[in-house]
């Protein structure tokens, strides 16, 4: 109360503000939120494209490695059994031939290599500089794996195969300075030529 006996208004340090109507929450997104979502979607799209590219290459890689393993098995069989094997392509599979009494005959063992996926094949010899294209139904082998561990014709040969947008090479290397009678096989990816 005041000295005059009237009631006075309580003293406040904060001035009273005029009544402000309550604000509704804003609808929509801020620019920052939109940019974060765009970055996340871009990263996910990039990762999925990378995964799809690797997935399309996987079957061809598997086939090339399987073929290199098969060639290594044939080479080991030639060394262990003392038999000359030849490789000839017949009707989409690599037929194994055996040299017996001056002629090449189809081998009963090991089984011929069959592709699980359709591929386009080309066989090259770096030593000769020429592409060797096996004739359909030809009974002469393109390459002979001798029981001495040598490859005939001698040198480096490569088998290129392609499927859709992937290309792989299986290389056959005969001999080196350290192991002149060794035949080694390798499978590696190649860049597609335009």
C-alpha positions in Angstrom: 0.0 0.0 0.0 1.0 3.5 -0.5 1.2 6.4 1.9 -2.1 7.7 0.6 -3.8 4.4 1.2 -4.3 3.4 -2.3 -3.2 0.3 -3.6 -0.4 0.6 -6.0 0.6 -1.7 -8.8 3.4 -4.0 -8.0 6.7 -2.8 -9.4 8.2 -5.1 -12.0 11.5 -4.8 -13.8 10.2 -6.4 -16.9 7.9 -4.3 -18.9 4.7 -6.0 -19.9 4.6 -6.8 -23.6 1.5 -6.6 -25.6 -0.2 -9.9 -26.0 1.5 -11.8 -28.9 -0.6 -14.4 -30.6 1.0 -17.9 -30.3 3.0 -18.9 -33.4 2.2 -22.0 -35.3 5.1 -24.3 -36.1 6.4 -23.6 -39.6 5.6 -26.2 -42.2 8.3 -27.3 -44.7 12.0 -28.0 -44.4 14.9 -25.7 -44.0 17.5 -25.5 -46.8 20.0 -27.3 -44.5 17.7 -30.2 -44.0 17.1 -30.5 -47.8 20.8 -30.4 -48.5 21.6 -33.1 -46.0 18.9 -35.4 -47.6 20.4 -34.7 -51.1 23.9 -35.7 -49.9 22.6 -38.9 -48.3 20.7 -39.9 -51.4 23.7 -39.1 -53.6 26.0 -41.3 -51.4 23.5 -44.2 -51.4 23.2 -44.0 -55.2 27.0 -44.0 -55.6 27.4 -47.0 -53.4 24.7 -49.0 -55.2 26.1 -48.2 -58.6 29.5 -49.4 -57.4 28.0 -52.6 -56.0 26.1 -53.2 -59.3 29.3 -52.8 -61.3 31.1 -55.3 -59.2 28.2 -57.7 -59.2 28.2 -57.7 -63.1 31.9 -58.5 -63.2 31.8 -61.3 -60.6 30.5 -64.1 -62.8 33.2 -63.4 -65.5 35.9 -63.2 -62.9 34.8 -66.5 -61.4 34.8 -68.1 -64.9 38.3 -66.9 -65.7 39.7 -68.1 -62.4 37.9 -71.4 -62.8 39.4 -71.8 -66.3 42.9 -70.9 -65.0 42.5 -73.6 -62.3 41.3 -76.1 -64.9 44.4 -75.4 -67.0 46.6 -75.8 -64.0 45.0 -79.2 -63.3 45.6 -80.3 -66.9 49.2 -79.3 -66.7 49.7 -81.2 -63.4 48.0 -84.2 -65.0 50.4 -84.1 -67.9 53.4 -83.9 -65.6 52.2 -86.7 -63.3 50.9 -89.1 -66.0 53.6 -88.4 -68.6 51.0 -87.6 -71.3 50.9 -84.7 -73.7 47.5 -82.9 -73.6 46.2 -80.5 -76.2 43.5 -77.9 -76.0 41.0 -77.4 -78.8 37.7 -75.4 -78.7 34.8 -77.5 -79.9 31.2 -76.4 -79.7 31.7 -73.8 -77.0 33.8 -75.9 -74.7 37.5 -76.5 -74.4 38.0 -80.1 -75.4 41.0 -81.9 -74.0 43.0 -84.0 -76.5 45.6 -86.6 -75.7 48.5 -87.4 -78.1 48.7 -91.1 -78.7 50.6 -92.9 -81.5 51.1 -89.8 -83.6 47.5 -88.5 -83.4 45.4 -86.3 -81.2 42.4 -88.1 -79.6 39.7 -86.8 -77.3 40.8 -87.4 -73.6 38.4 -89.2 -71.3 39.9 -87.6 -68.2 39.9 -84.9 -67.0 36.5 -83.6 -68.0 36.4 -80.9 -70.7 36.0 -77.4 -69.5 32.4 -76.0 -69.9 31.5 -72.4 -69.5 28.7 -71.7 -67.1 28.2 -68.3 -68.7 28.2 -67.4 -72.4 31.5 -65.7 -73.3 33.2 -64.4 -76.4 36.6 -66.0 -76.7 39.8 -65.0 -78.6 43.1 -66.7 -78.3 46.4 -64.8 -78.9 50.1 -65.7 -79.0 52.4 -62.8 -78.1 55.4 -64.7 -79.4 54.0 -65.2 -82.8 52.1 -61.9 -82.8 49.1 -63.5 -84.4 45.6 -64.3 -83.2 45.0 -68.0 -83.3 41.3 -68.8 -84.0 40.5 -72.5 -83.6 38.4 -73.9 -86.4 35.0 -75.4 -85.6 35.4 -79.2 -85.3 39.2 -79.0 -85.7 40.9 -82.0 -84.2 44.3 -80.2 -83.9 44.9 -78.5 -80.6 45.7 -74.8 -80.4 48.1 -75.4 -77.5 49.8 -78.5 -76.3 50.8 -79.1 -72.7 53.7 -81.5 -72.7 54.7 -84.0 -70.0 58.0 -82.1 -69.6 56.0 -79.1 -68.3 56.5 -77.1 -71.5 53.9 -75.4 -73.6 53.9 -75.8 -77.4 54.1 -73.6 -79.3 56.5 -72.1 -76.8 56.0 -68.6 -75.4 53.2 -66.6 -73.8 49.6 -67.1 -74.8 46.6 -65.3 -73.6 42.9 -66.1 -73.8 40.6 -63.1 -73.7 37.0 -63.4 -73.0 34.3 -60.9 -72.7 30.8 -60.8 -71.4 28.6 -57.7 -71.6 30.7 -54.9 -70.1 33.5 -57.0 -68.5 36.6 -58.4 -70.1 39.1 -60.9 -68.6 42.4 -62.4 -69.7 43.8 -65.8 -68.8 47.5 -65.9 -69.5 49.5 -69.0 -70.0 53.3 -68.5 -69.5 55.7 -71.2 -70.4 59.0 -71.2 -68.8 61.1 -68.5 -67.1 64.7 -68.0 -66.2 64.2 -69.6 -62.8 61.9 -72.4 -63.9 62.3 -73.1 -67.6 59.8 -76.0 -67.7 57.1 -74.4 -65.6 53.7 -73.4 -67.0 51.8 -70.8 -65.0 48.3 -69.4 -65.4 46.9 -66.2 -64.2 43.4 -64.5 -64.5 43.2 -60.7 -64.5 40.7 -58.0 -65.5 41.2 -56.0 -68.7 40.0 -52.6 -69.7 37.4 -52.7 -72.5 38.7 -51.3 -75.8 36.4 -48.8 -77.5 
